[in-house]
Amino acid sequence: MANSASAKKRAKQAETHRTQNAGQRSMMRTYIKRVYSAIGAGDKAAAETAYKAACPIIDSVAGKGLIHANKAARHKSRMNNNIRAMA
């Protein structure tokens, strides 16, 4: 348990950041799921639209350090390959 004032402040900040990070991660996962659900439904136009919406979200999360840049690139690459394979 934090005893000093500075330690209490850091604990409060850590909790705030934790909840914000969890929300950002959850939002990213939701956008990724939208792409894969459109791919599963066979709707290429909806998949492309969802992909275009998901890419900036993934880049934003990677820019904030919540996920590694390579993980962001991997997600985007796999989604793009799956959309291209729908032809």
PyRosetta script that sets phi, psi and omega in degrees:
from pyrosetta import init, pose_from_sequence

init()
pose = pose_from_sequence("MANSASAKKRAKQAETHRTQNAGQRSMMRTYIKRVYSAIGAGDKAAAETAYKAACPIIDSVAGKGLIHANKAARHKSRMNNNIRAMA")
pose.set_psi(1, 140.3)
pose.set_omega(1, -178.9)
pose.set_phi(2, -72.8)
pose.set_psi(2, 135.6)
pose.set_omega(2, -179.9)
pose.set_phi(3, -109.7)
pose.set_psi(3, -44.5)
pose.set_omega(3, -178.2)
pose.set_phi(4, -79.8)
pose.set_psi(4, 161.6)
pose.set_omega(4, -179.1)
pose.set_phi(5, -62.9)
pose.set_psi(5, -40.4)
pose.set_omega(5, -178.6)
pose.set_phi(6, -68.0)
pose.set_psi(6, -36.7)
pose.set_omega(6, 178.7)
pose.set_phi(7, -68.5)
pose.set_psi(7, -36.8)
pose.set_omega(7, 176.9)
pose.set_phi(8, -64.8)
pose.set_psi(8, -41.0)
pose.set_omega(8, 179.0)
pose.set_phi(9, -63.5)
pose.set_psi(9, -44.5)
pose.set_omega(9, -179.2)
pose.set_phi(10, -64.1)
pose.set_psi(10, -38.1)
pose.set_omega(10, 178.3)
pose.set_phi(11, -63.8)
pose.set_psi(11, -40.7)
pose.set_omega(11, 178.4)
pose.set_phi(12, -65.4)
pose.set_psi(12, -43.4)
pose.set_omega(12, 178.8)
pose.set_phi(13, -64.5)
pose.set_psi(13, -40.3)
pose.set_omega(13, -179.2)
pose.set_phi(14, -62.7)
pose.set_psi(14, -40.6)
pose.set_omega(14, 178.6)
pose.set_phi(15, -65.8)
pose.set_psi(15, -42.2)
pose.set_omega(15, 178.3)
pose.set_phi(16, -61.3)
pose.set_psi(16, -47.0)
pose.set_omega(16, 179.9)
pose.set_phi(17, -64.6)
pose.set_psi(17, -38.4)
pose.set_omega(17, -179.7)
pose.set_phi(18, -60.7)
pose.set_psi(18, -45.2)
pose.set_omega(18, -178.7)
pose.set_phi(19, -68.7)
pose.set_psi(19, -38.4)
pose.set_omega(19, 178.0)
pose.set_phi(20, -65.7)
pose.set_psi(20, -42.3)
pose.set_omega(20, 179.3)
pose.set_phi(21, -63.4)
pose.set_psi(21, -40.8)
pose.set_omega(21, 179.4)
pose.set_phi(22, -62.4)
pose.set_psi(22, -39.9)
pose.set_omega(22, 178.7)
pose.set_phi(23, -65.5)
pose.set_psi(23, -42.2)
pose.set_omega(23, 178.8)
pose.set_phi(24, -63.9)
pose.set_psi(24, -43.7)
pose.set_omega(24, 179.5)
pose.set_phi(25, -63.2)
pose.set_psi(25, -41.7)
pose.set_omega(25, 179.6)
pose.set_phi(26, -63.5)
pose.set_psi(26, -42.3)
pose.set_omega(26, 179.0)
pose.set_phi(27, -62.4)
pose.set_psi(27, -42.8)
pose.set_omega(27, 179.3)
pose.set_phi(28, -60.8)
pose.set_psi(28, -44.5)
pose.set_omega(28, -179.8)
pose.set_phi(29, -63.2)
pose.set_psi(29, -38.0)
pose.set_omega(29, 179.0)
pose.set_phi(30, -62.7)
pose.set_psi(30, -44.8)
pose.set_omega(30, 178.7)
pose.set_phi(31, -63.2)
pose.set_psi(31, -38.3)
pose.set_omega(31, 178.0)
pose.set_phi(32, -65.8)
pose.set_psi(32, -41.4)
pose.set_omega(32, 179.5)
pose.set_phi(33, -63.9)
pose.set_psi(33, -34.9)
pose.set_omega(33, 177.8)
pose.set_phi(34, -62.2)
pose.set_psi(34, -39.3)
pose.set_omega(34, 179.1)
pose.set_phi(35, -64.6)
pose.set_psi(35, -48.3)
pose.set_omega(35, -176.8)
pose.set_phi(36, -69.5)
pose.set_psi(36, -29.9)
pose.set_omega(36, 176.6)
pose.set_phi(37, -69.7)
pose.set_psi(37, -36.7)
pose.set_omega(37, 176.2)
pose.set_phi(38, -67.6)
pose.set_psi(38, -38.5)
pose.set_omega(38, 177.0)
pose.set_phi(39, -63.9)
pose.set_psi(39, -43.3)
pose.set_omega(39, 179.4)
pose.set_phi(40, -63.9)
pose.set_psi(40, -32.7)
pose.set_omega(40, 178.9)
pose.set_phi(41, -78.6)
pose.set_psi(41, -11.8)
pose.set_omega(41, 179.0)
pose.set_phi(42, 82.2)
pose.set_psi(42, 14.6)
pose.set_omega(42, -178.7)
pose.set_phi(43, -96.5)
pose.set_psi(43, 97.0)
pose.set_omega(43, -175.1)
pose.set_phi(44, -67.4)
pose.set_psi(44, -39.0)
pose.set_omega(44, -179.2)
pose.set_phi(45, -63.5)
pose.set_psi(45, -44.0)
pose.set_omega(45, 179.0)
pose.set_phi(46, -66.5)
pose.set_psi(46, -36.6)
pose.set_omega(46, 179.4)
pose.set_phi(47, -64.8)
pose.set_psi(47, -42.4)
pose.set_omega(47, 179.2)
pose.set_phi(48, -65.5)
pose.set_psi(48, -40.3)
pose.set_omega(48, 177.8)
pose.set_phi(49, -63.3)
pose.set_psi(49, -45.0)
pose.set_omega(49, 179.6)
pose.set_phi(50, -65.1)
pose.set_psi(50, -36.8)
pose.set_omega(50, 179.1)
pose.set_phi(51, -64.6)
pose.set_psi(51, -42.8)
pose.set_omega(51, 179.6)
pose.set_phi(52, -65.7)
pose.set_psi(52, -30.3)
pose.set_omega(52, 177.0)
pose.set_phi(53, -77.1)
pose.set_psi(53, -32.9)
pose.set_omega(53, -175.2)
pose.set_phi(54, -77.4)
pose.set_psi(54, -33.9)
pose.set_omega(54, -174.7)
pose.set_phi(55, -57.6)
pose.set_psi(55, -48.4)
pose.set_omega(55, 179.1)
pose.set_phi(56, -64.1)
pose.set_psi(56, -32.6)
pose.set_omega(56, 178.5)
pose.set_phi(57, -66.1)
pose.set_psi(57, -45.6)
pose.set_omega(57, -180.0)
pose.set_phi(58, -62.9)
pose.set_psi(58, -43.5)
pose.set_omega(58, 178.8)
pose.set_phi(59, -63.0)
pose.set_psi(59, -39.3)
pose.set_omega(59, -179.7)
pose.set_phi(60, -64.0)
pose.set_psi(60, -44.4)
pose.set_omega(60, -179.7)
pose.set_phi(61, -65.2)
pose.set_psi(61, -39.8)
pose.set_omega(61, 178.7)
pose.set_phi(62, -67.1)
pose.set_psi(62, -37.4)
pose.set_omega(62, 179.3)
pose.set_phi(63, -65.0)
pose.set_psi(63, -30.1)
pose.set_omega(63, 178.5)
pose.set_phi(64, -84.0)
pose.set_psi(64, -5.5)
pose.set_omega(64, 177.4)
pose.set_phi(65, 85.8)
pose.set_psi(65, 11.7)
pose.set_omega(65, 179.6)
pose.set_phi(66, -75.1)
pose.set_psi(66, -31.9)
pose.set_omega(66, 172.2)
pose.set_phi(67, -131.4)
pose.set_psi(67, 158.5)
pose.set_omega(67, 179.7)
pose.set_phi(68, -71.3)
pose.set_psi(68, 150.8)
pose.set_omega(68, -179.7)
pose.set_phi(69, -60.5)
pose.set_psi(69, -36.3)
pose.set_omega(69, 179.6)
pose.set_phi(70, -68.1)
pose.set_psi(70, -34.6)
pose.set_omega(70, 177.7)
pose.set_phi(71, -66.7)
pose.set_psi(71, -39.7)
pose.set_omega(71, 177.4)
pose.set_phi(72, -62.2)
pose.set_psi(72, -45.6)
pose.set_omega(72, 179.7)
pose.set_phi(73, -63.2)
pose.set_psi(73, -38.7)
pose.set_omega(73, 179.7)
pose.set_phi(74, -64.5)
pose.set_psi(74, -44.2)
pose.set_omega(74, 178.0)
pose.set_phi(75, -59.9)
pose.set_psi(75, -48.5)
pose.set_omega(75, -176.8)
pose.set_phi(76, -64.8)
pose.set_psi(76, -40.6)
pose.set_omega(76, -179.8)
pose.set_phi(77, -64.2)
pose.set_psi(77, -44.3)
pose.set_omega(77, -178.5)
pose.set_phi(78, -67.5)
pose.set_psi(78, -40.2)
pose.set_omega(78, 177.9)
pose.set_phi(79, -63.7)
pose.set_psi(79, -43.6)
pose.set_omega(79, -179.4)
pose.set_phi(80, -63.0)
pose.set_psi(80, -42.0)
pose.set_omega(80, 178.3)
pose.set_phi(81, -63.1)
pose.set_psi(81, -39.6)
pose.set_omega(81, 179.3)
pose.set_phi(82, -66.8)
pose.set_psi(82, -37.0)
pose.set_omega(82, 178.8)
pose.set_phi(83, -68.3)
pose.set_psi(83, -41.6)
pose.set_omega(83, -180.0)
pose.set_phi(84, -65.7)
pose.set_psi(84, -30.9)
pose.set_omega(84, -178.9)
pose.set_phi(85, -73.9)
pose.set_psi(85, -8.5)
pose.set_omega(85, -177.5)
pose.set_phi(86, -76.2)
pose.set_psi(86, -9.5)
pose.set_omega(86, -177.8)
pose.set_phi(87, -57.1)
pose.dump_pdb("model.pdb")
